[in-house]
Every structure is written in structure tokens, then in C-alpha cells.
Amino acid sequence: MYSKRSTKPTKTGLKQEIQGLIRKTDEKSGKKLYNTLYKLWKAYPNSLKKEKLRGTAEENVEFVVNVKGDGIELELDNEEYQPISYSKMIDFYLYPERISIILKQHACEALKKAARHEIRDQTRAFRSKKALKDPKYIDGEKWHVGHDYEKGDRFEEIFEKFCKTQLRKGTKIEVYSMPCSHNKQFKSKSIAKKWSEYHKKHAILRMERATGNLEGNRGFGKKEPWIQDFIPF
């Protein structure tokens, strides 16, 4: 896990190492992948371990490559598979002294992810409508449903306004991980419904190339850490 030039690995180096091992199928690489992941796993916070294992004993933890061959999953006792981010595992492994900061960052990411998931019916319906006129929009890898920030607000701007104007002061939005999925949802059904209705009223959607959609939001979320006021942390 350590390079010859440095006594401490880097996040980029570890990610590249794991990605390379994932692509290989020989027994030696598989054993090395497991040993590498297990070292990362030992630094993973107990609270997150409990959420991921869903009742499976920690000593029985097994790491497997996902179906797509680009990520890692935990094999559970009930024969289900729980996705886990090795990138986040690396964060906890490399920076144990920053665990509270990392947990807060991940909580903010989880809240935004859940907010997007709660309005998925709207984005799916919009994609289907556009695909009726042009079938190319069916391809979700090349085309994303984005928010037209030239005519209206970006997604995060809409969510920020919702949180600040539609929720009582001091409200914390709890989220949970959907079983065997990377998706997140709001625990409160009433907040989820209220948010969905607010988004439907204020969002102006458009189809965008995937690259343009992702580049259009780079750095935007870092302007104000407002979302920290709404995570239960």
C-alpha cells in the first residue's frame, strides 16, 4: 500500500491501486485487493459500519466487486449486497484525526443526494417526455436532466431556498441509506412531500450533455456551507 518514495500513501495513489486490482481477476490480485480493503475497513467509523452491515457480524465481512466491475460491495448474511465507497473509506484511513470533519462532509453530501432522489419522479418524467421527441435523450450516460440556471435557479439554489424559507428554524433533515443501494431518502415523509412540491413549482428543467451538466456545477456548492445548518450532526 505504500510507495517507495513516500512513507504515507496518497488518496489518488490508493484509488488507482484499488481500481487496478478491481480490473484484475487472478487469485493473487484478489487477495491483495481484500487485504487492502480490510486495512481501510478497520479505520471506518463504527456508526457507518453498523449501517452498512445491516446485522451481519463484522468478523464475517466480505468484499466483492460489483456487477459493473467498477466498485466494491459488502456481501451480507442475507445474501444481499451493500454498496460501499472505497473513496470514502480511504478518507477515514488517511485522516483519522479529521473523522468528525469528514463525517460532517459526508452528511452534507448525503442530504443533497437524498434531495435529488426525492424528486427523481420529476426528472424521469421530464426525460421520458423529451425522449418522445428525440430518442437520444434515453441515454442517461450521455444526457442528464439538468436545471436551467440561465432561466431559473440551480438545483442547490432551489434546495437552499426551500430549506431556509419552508422549514422551521432549527429543523434537521435526517436521511437514511436505501438497502442495497447508493441512494438516500428523507426519513420525514412530510418534508419529502413538501420538498417535491416546492421543486416542481420552482424548477426549470432541461436536457444537458453529461459533461456540461457536471462542469456547470463545479465549485458552486462550496460558496456557502449553508447546508450544515440542516444536518443532524
N, C-alpha and C positions, 0 to 999 in steps of 0.2 A: 504493500500500500504506500510505501514511502519511496520517493525518488532518490537517486544517488546524489543529487545536488542539494537536496534540502532534507532537514530532519522532520519537517511537517508538511503533509500533503496539502494541496490547494483544492478548492471546491471544483474548479474546472478539471483538474487532473483526476480527481476521484470519479467525477461524472463520466469522463472519457474512458476511464478504466472499466467502469461498470457497463457502459454502453458496448464496449468492445467484447467483454465477457458474455453479455447477453446474446450477441450475434453468433457466438461460437456454440457448438453442440457436443464437443468432446467431453469426456468424463473429467479430465484434469481441469478444464476451464470451468466446468460446472461446480467442482469442489471449491475452486478458488473464488468463484462468484459467491457461493454460500458463506464462506469464511469472511469475505469482505463485508457482505451484508449483515452478518451476525455481529461483527465489530461495531457497525453503525447502529444496529438494533439495541445494543447494550446501553448506548447513550440516549436512546429515545425516551422521552418522559413517560413515567408510569401511567399518567392520566390518559395519554394518547394510546399507549399500548392496550389499555383496558377497552378503549373504544374500538380499536381495530380488531382485537382478538375475539370479541363477542362471545366470551365464555370458554374459548379454547385455552388450555393451560399454556403458560408461556414456555415451559420446557418442551412443549410439543410443536413449537413454531416451525413452519416450513416455508421457504421462499420458492416461488415458481415464476417462470417467465410467462407473461400474459399471452393471450391468443395472437395478438398483433405482433408480438415479438419485439416490442419497444418499451416495455415496462415490467414492473415487478408486482406480484400479488402474494398475499398470505393464504396458504391453504388451511382452512378451518376444519374443526372436527366434524361439522355437519355436512361436509363435502361441498361447501361453498367456498368462493374465493373473494378475498377482500383486497381491493387495490391499495397500494401504499406508495407514496412518493419517495424515491430514493434521494431526490434532490433535497427534500426537507430533512430526511434522516441525516444527510451529510451536514446540514446546518447545525444540528444538535451535537453531532460528533466533533466538529471542528471548533465550535464556540460554546462549550458548556457554561462558561461564565456569563453568557448572554441569553440564557434559557428563557428568562421572563420576557425579554425584549422580543425574542424570536416567537414565543407563544402569542404575544400580542399582535405581531405582524401577521401571523398565520390566522388569528381570529378575525382580523380585518379582511384578509383575503377571503376567508370562508363566508363572511357576511355578504360581501359583494357577489361571490359566486352563488350564494343562495338567492340573492335578489334577482340575479339573471335567470336562475332556474324557475323562480316563481312566475315569471312572465313568458315562459317557453311556449305556451299555447298561442300567444300573440305572435311571436316571431315565426313559429311553424306555420301558422295560418297565412301570414304575410308571404312567406317563401312559396307556399303552395299556390297562392293567388298569382304571384309573379311568374311562377313556372308554367302556368297555363298559357301565358303569352309567349314565354321563351323557356324551353326545357333546360337550357344550360344552368338555370338557377337551382336545379335539383341537386347539383353537385355541391355539397356542403363543404368540401375541402377547398374548392376554388372560390366559392362565393359565400359570403357571410351576410346575415341580416344585420345592418348597422343602423345607427341613429344619425339622422341628417343634422349635423351640428352647424350647417350653413343656414338652414331654415329654422332650426329649433335648438334644443339642448342635447348635449351628450348624455349617454346613459348615466354616468356618475353624477352629472349635474342634476338630472331628474331625481335620482335616488336621494341625493343630498337635500334637495328642496322638500322631498316627501318627509324625510326624517325630521327636518327642522321645523316644518310647518304643520304636519299632520299627526305627529306623535306628542304625547305629553312629555314635559320636561323630565329628564331622568329615566326615560324608557330605555331598557336594554333589550335588544333583539337577539334572542337565543336561536341558534341553528343546530341542526344535527346532520350527521352523515347518513345518507340513504344506504341501507345494507347492500354490500357487494357492488358498490358504485362510487365514482368520484363525485357524484352530485351531492349538493347540500340543499336543505329546505329550512324554512322558518318553523320553529316549534309552535308559534302562535298562529292559528288558522285565521283569526280575525285580522291580525296585522298583514298576513299574506294576502287576504282578500282585499283589504284596503289599499295595499301597495299595487296590486294588479289593476285595480280600477283607476288608481291615480296615473299609473304608467299608460294605460290605454287612452286616457284623456289627454295626456300631455306629450306623448312621444310621437315623433315624426320618423318613420322608418324608411329605409332604402336598402337596395341590394348593393353590396360593395365587394370588390375583389378581396380575397382573404388578406393579402399583403397590405393593401391600402387600409383595411379595417384595423389591423393590428398596429400599423405605423401611425395612424391618426390618433391613437390614444397613448402613445409613448410619453411617459413623464407627466401626463395630465393628472393622474391620481396623487402625485407627490406634492402638489401645490399647497394643500391644506389637509392636515391629519384629522379632519372633522369626524371621520367615521369612528375614531377611537372613543368618542363620547357615547356610542350606541352599542358597543360590545360589552358583554358581561364579564369583565376582566378586572 
